[in-house]
Amino acid sequence: MARVATADARAETLPEALVKAYQNNPQLNAERARQRGTDENVPQALAGYRPQIVASLTSGLQAVRNLLPDNTIQTATLKPWTIGLTVSQVLFNGNKTANSVRVAEFQVRSGREALRNVGQGVLLDAVTAYMNVMANSALYEAQRTNVQVLREIQATTQRRLNAGDVTPTDTAQAEARLSRGLADLNAAEVQFAISKEIYVQVIGEAASQLAPGSPVDRLIPLTEPGAIDIANREHPAILGAGYDVDVATTSIKVAESTLLPTVSVQASASHAVENDPTLTTAREDQASVIGQVNVPIYDGGTAASQTRQAKEVTSQSRLVLQQVRNQSRTAVVSAWVANEGTKIALKAAEAEVKAADIALQGVRREAAGGQRTTIDVLNAQQDLTNARTRQITSQRDRVIASYTLLSAVGRLDIKTLNLNTPDYLPEVHYHQVRDAWHGLRTPSGQ
């Protein structure tokens, strides 16, 4: 199952695949939609500063039968209707609105860092999917070449058996190695097919002809302590956890605000017609302005419990922040060591392939002169195939490890990679909706 591509087709590069994943990946687009929803928390909190206006209209049919003091009966059929307008404005609520706005702002900032972190994960998944397709394609080709060579050895051994130069044992050994080679070829074909499907899932398009990927060592800090320091300052998981602490801390003030007085004013005006069952008034117009002060005395302990709860959540958030910092440090150190290890592994694999190829050629010449047996040739061929497999795997691991380290530092993004695609700016939607007083459509027109 080799890659199908025209000879003159231009190979797709890793940066181009990353651009497609950045634009089309459903996980990343879903996270962007979630962030746009989080942005709406701010105008909802700001609504606490704004007046509430309610218009009302009532109408109906009313039968009236009044017994007057002189024992006369008065009857009428009324068609009452009333129209009114009420405007309410909170003047003070213990700074609940102000703190709610701050909570919403911190939630937006935390959400942006979560979005950035998901973006890093998607780009790393895209790198992994790309390199897996490249590696599994090369592994399939290596196993296919190995099978071709084993077929030639098996055929040669059979001819020598017919000529009486070798024993049936040599033929059986060649056939056994050919069967193993076919099994390995089938396994490589399966892995290649799976990697191509994962590529479609992550990138959004089927893999065609792919160009070799390259490590991003030029973007990685020069020292391990420097990488740890950058991660502490820039990694989105740490920054997001910091904003979560701010959310929890401010939520304490929101809970405490319910223990403070609330001051509000309400203005209303109404016009009523045939709304008097005593039949003494045909029309009634009213207007009023009422100020109200509510002082909580005891609410059964709800506000006190909510305040204690908010304090415990704050303690939890601080511990989570420390945990995220520790995890980030571990991730950076692990990624740094792994990246350095892949450099050594790749050099060793390249040297192994070169030596195994020389050894195979020598064993074949010696076998032709009767100094080596068939099993010696088969073993040398297997050594070369294993060496090529390790080289291909090392090349894949080398690229993925460098991107993993860049992600652990917190800089795996389109700006750092200089990808040819517009950056998704969550701030644009935020400013579009922050001060929106009305409107049911989203900025995108939904």
C-alpha positions in Angstrom: 0.0 0.0 0.0 2.4 2.6 -1.2 1.7 6.3 -1.4 -0.1 7.3 -4.5 1.1 10.5 -6.1 2.0 11.8 -9.5 5.6 12.2 -10.2 5.3 15.9 -10.8 2.9 16.6 -7.9 4.3 19.1 -5.3 4.7 17.5 -1.9 2.8 18.9 1.0 5.0 20.3 3.7 4.5 20.0 7.5 3.8 23.8 7.9 1.1 23.5 5.2 -0.5 20.6 7.1 -0.4 22.6 10.3 -2.2 25.5 8.7 -5.0 23.1 7.6 -5.3 21.7 11.1 -5.3 25.2 12.6 -8.2 26.2 10.3 -10.2 23.0 10.1 -9.7 20.9 13.2 -13.2 20.4 14.8 -11.7 20.2 18.3 -10.1 23.6 18.0 -13.1 25.2 16.3 -15.3 23.9 19.1 -13.0 25.4 21.7 -13.2 28.7 19.8 -17.0 28.5 20.0 -16.8 27.8 23.7 -14.7 30.9 24.2 -17.2 33.0 22.3 -19.8 31.8 24.7 -17.6 32.7 27.6 -17.3 36.2 26.2 -21.0 36.6 26.8 -20.5 36.4 30.6 -19.2 40.0 30.5 -22.3 41.7 29.0 -24.5 39.6 31.2 -22.6 40.9 34.2 -22.6 44.5 32.9 -26.4 44.2 32.7 -26.4 44.8 36.4 -25.5 48.4 35.8 -28.3 49.0 33.4 -31.9 49.8 34.0 -34.6 47.2 33.6 -37.6 48.4 31.6 -40.9 46.5 31.5 -44.1 47.5 29.6 -47.4 45.9 30.4 -50.8 45.8 28.8 -53.9 44.2 30.3 -57.4 44.1 28.8 -60.6 42.1 29.5 -64.3 42.1 30.2 -65.8 42.7 33.6 -69.4 42.5 34.9 -70.2 44.7 37.9 -73.2 44.6 40.2 -73.0 47.0 43.1 -75.5 47.3 46.0 -75.6 50.9 47.0 -76.4 52.2 50.6 -80.0 53.2 49.5 -80.6 49.5 48.5 -80.5 50.3 44.8 -78.6 48.1 42.5 -76.1 49.3 40.0 -75.0 47.1 37.2 -72.6 47.6 34.3 -70.4 45.7 31.9 -66.9 47.2 31.8 -64.2 46.7 29.2 -61.1 47.6 31.4 -57.7 48.0 29.9 -54.4 49.2 31.4 -51.1 50.2 29.9 -48.1 50.8 32.0 -44.3 51.3 31.9 -41.9 50.5 34.8 -38.2 51.4 35.0 -36.1 49.9 37.7 -32.5 50.8 38.5 -30.2 49.3 41.1 -28.1 52.0 42.7 -26.1 49.9 45.1 -26.0 46.1 45.7 -22.9 45.7 47.8 -20.6 46.0 44.8 -22.0 42.7 43.5 -22.3 43.9 40.0 -18.7 45.3 39.9 -17.3 42.1 41.3 -19.4 40.0 38.9 -18.0 41.9 36.0 -14.4 41.3 37.3 -15.2 37.6 37.6 -16.5 37.5 34.0 -13.4 39.3 32.8 -11.1 36.8 34.5 -13.2 33.9 33.1 -12.6 35.3 29.6 -8.9 35.6 30.2 -8.7 32.1 31.6 -10.8 30.8 28.6 -8.3 32.5 26.2 -5.4 30.6 27.8 -7.4 27.4 27.6 -8.1 28.0 23.9 -4.3 28.7 23.4 -3.5 25.4 25.2 -6.0 23.4 23.1 -4.4 25.1 20.0 -1.0 23.8 21.1 -2.4 20.3 21.6 -4.0 20.3 18.1 -0.8 21.5 16.4 1.2 18.8 18.2 -1.4 16.2 17.2 -1.1 17.4 13.6 2.7 17.1 13.8 2.4 13.6 15.2 -0.2 12.5 12.6 2.0 14.0 9.8 5.2 12.3 10.9 3.4 9.0 11.6 2.2 8.9 8.0 5.7 9.7 6.8 7.3 7.1 9.0 4.7 4.4 8.4 5.0 4.9 4.6 8.7 4.6 4.8 8.4 1.5 7.0 6.0 -0.1 4.5 8.5 0.6 1.7 11.3 -0.9 3.8 9.3 -4.0 4.5 8.3 -4.3 0.9 12.0 -4.1 -0.1 12.8 -6.7 2.5 10.2 -9.1 1.1 11.6 -8.6 -2.4 15.1 -9.4 -1.2 13.9 -12.4 0.7 12.1 -13.7 -2.3 15.3 -13.5 -4.3 17.2 -15.3 -1.5 14.5 -18.0 -1.4 14.6 -18.5 -5.1 18.4 -18.7 -5.2 18.4 -21.1 -2.3 15.9 -23.3 -4.1 18.0 -23.3 -7.3 21.1 -24.3 -5.2 19.1 -27.1 -3.6 18.1 -28.4 -6.9 21.7 -28.3 -7.9 22.7 -30.1 -4.7 24.8 -27.1 -3.3 22.7 -26.7 -0.1 20.5 -28.8 2.1 16.7 -28.6 2.6 17.5 -26.9 5.9 18.7 -23.8 4.0 15.5 -23.7 1.9 13.3 -24.0 5.0 15.2 -21.2 6.7 14.7 -19.0 3.6 11.0 -19.8 3.4 10.6 -19.1 7.2 12.2 -15.7 6.8 10.1 -14.9 3.8 6.9 -15.8 5.8 8.1 -13.5 8.6 8.8 -10.8 6.1 5.3 -11.1 4.7 3.8 -10.9 8.1 5.9 -7.8 8.9 4.8 -6.3 5.6 1.2 -6.8 6.4 1.6 -5.2 9.9 3.3 -2.2 8.3 0.4 -1.9 5.8 -2.1 -1.9 8.6 -0.3 0.8 10.6 0.1 2.9 7.4 -3.7 2.7 6.8 -4.5 3.6 10.4 -2.1 6.6 10.4 -3.7 7.9 7.2 -7.1 7.9 8.8 -5.8 9.6 11.9 -4.3 12.2 9.6 -7.7 12.9 8.1 -9.2 13.2 11.5 -6.6 15.8 12.7 -5.7 17.7 9.6 -9.1 17.5 7.9 -7.9 16.2 4.5 -6.5 13.0 3.2 -2.7 12.7 3.1 -1.2 12.9 -0.3 2.5 13.2 -1.1 4.2 14.5 2.0 7.6 16.2 2.2 10.0 15.3 5.0 9.5 17.2 8.3 12.2 19.0 10.1 12.9 19.6 13.8 12.3 23.1 15.2 15.5 23.4 17.3 15.9 27.0 16.2 12.8 27.9 18.2 13.7 26.0 21.4 15.5 27.8 24.3 19.2 27.2 24.5 19.2 25.7 28.0 16.9 23.6 30.1 16.7 26.1 33.0 15.8 28.8 30.4 13.0 26.5 29.0 11.6 26.0 32.5 11.6 29.7 33.2 9.8 30.5 29.9 7.2 27.9 30.6 6.5 29.4 34.1 6.0 32.8 32.4 4.2 31.9 29.2 2.6 28.4 29.3 -1.1 28.8 28.8 -2.0 26.1 31.4 -0.1 28.1 34.1 -1.5 31.4 33.0 -5.1 30.0 32.8 -4.7 28.5 36.3 -3.6 31.9 37.6 -6.7 33.5 36.2 -8.8 30.8 37.8 -7.3 31.9 41.1 -8.4 35.4 40.4 -11.9 34.2 39.5 -12.2 32.3 42.8 -10.8 35.2 44.9 -13.2 37.7 43.4 -16.1 35.2 43.8 -15.6 35.6 47.6 -16.5 39.3 47.3 -19.6 38.4 45.1 -20.8 36.0 47.9 -20.1 38.6 50.6 -22.1 41.3 48.7 -25.4 39.5 49.6 -24.8 40.4 53.2 -24.8 44.2 52.4 -27.8 46.5 51.8 -29.3 47.0 48.4 -30.6 50.4 47.2 -32.8 50.7 44.1 -35.2 53.1 42.6 -38.3 52.3 40.5 -40.3 54.7 38.3 -43.6 53.7 36.8 -46.5 55.3 34.9 -49.8 53.7 33.9 -53.0 54.6 32.1 -56.2 52.7 33.0 -59.7 52.9 31.4 -62.9 51.5 33.0 -60.8 49.9 35.7 -62.9 51.0 38.7 -65.6 48.5 39.7 -67.2 51.2 41.9 -68.1 53.0 38.6 -66.9 56.3 40.0 -63.9 56.7 37.9 -63.8 56.3 34.1 -60.1 56.8 33.6 -57.1 56.7 35.9 -53.5 57.9 35.2 -50.7 57.2 37.7 -47.0 58.0 37.9 -44.6 57.2 40.7 -41.0 57.2 41.7 -40.2 54.9 44.6 -36.8 54.4 46.3 -36.2 51.1 48.2 -33.5 50.0 50.6 -33.3 46.3 51.6 -31.1 45.4 54.5 -30.5 41.6 55.0 -30.8 40.5 58.6 -30.9 36.8 58.4 -31.3 34.5 55.4 -31.0 31.1 57.2 -27.2 31.0 56.7 -27.2 30.8 52.9 -24.9 33.8 52.3 -22.5 32.7 55.0 -22.2 29.2 53.6 -21.7 30.6 50.1 -18.9 32.8 51.4 -17.2 29.9 53.1 -17.6 27.8 50.0 -16.0 30.5 47.8 -13.0 30.6 50.2 -12.5 26.9 50.0 -12.7 27.0 46.2 -10.0 29.7 46.3 -7.8 27.5 48.3 -8.4 24.7 45.8 -7.5 27.0 42.9 -4.2 28.0 44.5 -3.3 24.4 45.0 -4.3 23.6 41.4 -2.0 26.4 40.2 0.9 24.9 42.1 0.1 21.5 40.7 0.0 22.9 37.2 3.4 24.6 37.7 4.9 21.3 38.9 3.4 19.4 36.0 4.7 22.0 33.6 8.2 21.7 35.0 8.1 18.0 34.7 6.8 18.2 31.1 9.6 20.6 30.2 12.3 18.4 31.7 10.9 15.2 30.2 10.6 16.8 26.8 14.1 18.3 27.0 15.6 14.9 27.9 13.6 13.1 25.3 14.6 15.7 22.6 18.3 15.3 23.4 17.9 11.5 23.5 16.4 11.5 20.0 19.4 13.3 18.6 21.7 10.5 19.9 19.3 7.8 18.8 19.1 9.1 15.3 22.9 9.4 14.9 23.3 5.8 16.2 20.6 4.5 13.9 22.2 6.2 10.8 25.6 4.6 11.7 23.9 1.3 12.3 22.2 1.4 8.8 25.5 2.2 7.2 27.4 -0.6 9.0 24.6 -3.1 8.5 24.5 -2.4 4.7 28.3 -2.9 4.5 28.0 -6.1 6.5 25.3 -7.5 4.3 27.3 -6.9 1.1 30.3 -8.7 2.7 28.2 -11.6 3.8 26.7 -12.0 0.4 30.2 -12.1 -1.2 31.4 -14.6 1.3 28.3 -16.7 0.8 28.9 -16.7 -2.9 32.4 -18.1 -2.2 31.1 -20.8 0.1 32.4 -19.2 3.3 28.9 -18.2 4.6 25.7 -20.1 4.9 22.2 -19.1 3.9 21.2 -18.3 7.5 24.1 -15.9 7.7 22.8 -14.0 4.7 19.2 -14.0 6.1 20.5 -12.7 9.5 22.4 -9.9 7.8 19.4 -9.0 5.8 17.2 -8.9 8.9 19.8 -6.8 10.7 19.7 -4.3 7.9 15.9 -4.2 7.8 15.8 -3.7 11.6 18.4 -0.9 11.4 16.4 0.8 8.7 13.3 0.5 10.9 15.1 2.1 13.8 16.4 4.9 11.6 12.9 5.7 10.3 11.5 5.6 13.8 14.3 7.8 15.1 13.7 10.3 12.3 10.0 10.5 13.2 10.7 10.7 17.0 13.3 13.5 16.3 10.8 15.8 14.8 8.0 15.0 17.2 10.2 15.5 20.2 11.3 18.9 19.1 7.7 20.0 18.7 6.8 18.4 22.0 9.4 20.5 23.8 8.2 23.6 22.1 4.7 22.8 23.3 5.9 22.1 26.9 7.6 25.6 26.9 4.3 27.1 25.8 5.3 28.4 22.4 3.8 26.0 19.9 1.6 28.5 18.1 1.3 29.9 14.6 3.2 33.1 15.4 6.3 31.2 16.7 6.1 28.8 13.8 5.5 31.6 11.3 2.7 29.7 9.6 1.1 31.3 6.6 -2.4 31.7 8.0 -4.4 34.5 9.8 -4.3 34.2 13.5 -7.6 33.6 15.3 -8.0 36.6 17.7 -10.6 35.9 20.4 -10.3 39.6 21.4 -12.2 40.6 18.3 -15.4 38.8 19.3 -15.0 39.9 22.9 -15.0 43.6 21.9 -18.0 43.0 19.5 -20.2 41.8 22.3 -18.9 43.4 25.5 -21.0 46.6 25.3 -23.9 45.2 23.2 -27.1 46.4 24.9 -29.4 44.4 22.6 -29.5 42.1 19.5 -30.1 38.4 19.2 -27.7 37.7 16.3 -24.2 36.7 16.9 -21.4 38.8 15.3 -21.1 36.0 12.7 -24.8 36.4 11.8 -26.3 33.3 13.5 
